[in-house]
Structures are given as C-alpha cells and as structure tokens.
C-alpha cells in the first residue's frame, strides 16, 4: 500500500466533526431585573420541565434557561430525572447571575414552604391541656418522641414519663408503643408532652365518677321484696 493510500485510509476513519452550537441570544437586561425581583419577592412560578441533563433538569423562565439541580427538584428523593420531563411544577427563583447567564430554580423550596404552612396550621389546632393517643417514634437518653394528631410529634421528657423516678426511658416504653399523652407546652414550633399528666388526668376522671344513686338514702321508696309486699293487702 502506498503512502498516499495510507494517508487516505487514516483520513477516512476520522469521526465527523459535530456542528458548533449556535450562541444563545443575549437576554434583555430588563428580563434579568425581572428575574431578580421574582427572587427577592419569593414569587412561586409554574414551569414546564423541558429536558433532563447531568445532575438536574432544564426549564425556561421569561425565555431564560433555568437549571433545577436534582437535589432541589423535590423534597422526595429523585431517582430518575427523565420521569420529570414534560411535567409542570411550581418553583422559586433562588439564583440570578446575569454576568454568568445563570438562573437556578427550586421546586423543593416550594414544597418545604407548603409543608411548613401545613404543620403550622396543625400546631394551631393543638392546645395546651389537650390529651391525645400517640405512638413512640424514637427514644433518647432524655426522653421519647411521640407522634400524634396527624403527623405531629412532641417530646416526652424523662421526668414526664412516669409517676416514679426512672433512670432510662426504656424502663417505661419502647419504639412502637401506643401511649396517651397530654400537651403541656408549645414554643418555637416544638411541642412538650407528658405521659404522667395524661395518667393523672385519667385517674382524676375515675375519682370524680358520680356514686351510684341510693334510693333509700335519698328518701325514695325502697326496692326490696319485703318493702313491696308490705303494701299489698290480701283478702
């Protein structure tokens, strides 16, 4: 094979060059200002996911390419990004960088905000003094966390677990146990519970039961057989 033929053969096996990407159209500075305003106000936007890329997905806002990292797509774990393509989701603008032409969005931020609002509403419905049936979710050295009232959770401190001194919460409960608790405090989004107070409340209800009505003591007619027969005349 001649040298020319070898050169021709090598040339023919080279991969064809990919066409160069068209440069993106410049974004009007006013659009970047509008995006910044959205970020500052915390406005919630509905966007359509156009494509899945490495470590995230792409959506467009006002014609600007926005990136949603997989970690900011949802509260839930995202296993397959392709399943999100063509879906519409609510997002917030979290990064606007005109110089780098960078726009980052977050669907997780919207979900977290909604979850916080739902929890706050549930918290408002709980009052100090309320008694609930709950389930032990986690045990620590200082007490137990008990779930109750539709996904709320509160701490039962070790001092509030029994009407006697205990060295460890494990002496009284284990994970999964169903217990009765009383709300004894609410502060900064945290709920304090007491098993001891709930037990005391139950005991108080039992002690305050009305005694069985005694007709004889109240001056009413006695109900004994002898008393009934005493009023009957036989001819």
Secondary structure, 3 states (H helix, E strand, C coil): CCHHHHHHHHHHCCCCCCCCCCCCCCCCHHHHHHHHHHHHHCCEEEEEEEEEECCEEEEEECCEEEEEEHHHCCCCCCCCHHHHCCCEEEEEEEEEECCCCEEEEECHHHHHHHHHHHHHHHHHHCCCCCEEEEEEEEEECCEEEEEECCCEEEEEEHHHCCCCCCCCHHHCCCCCCEEEEEEEEEECCEEEEEHHHHHHHHHHHHHCCCCCCCCCCCCCCCCCHHHHHHCCCCC
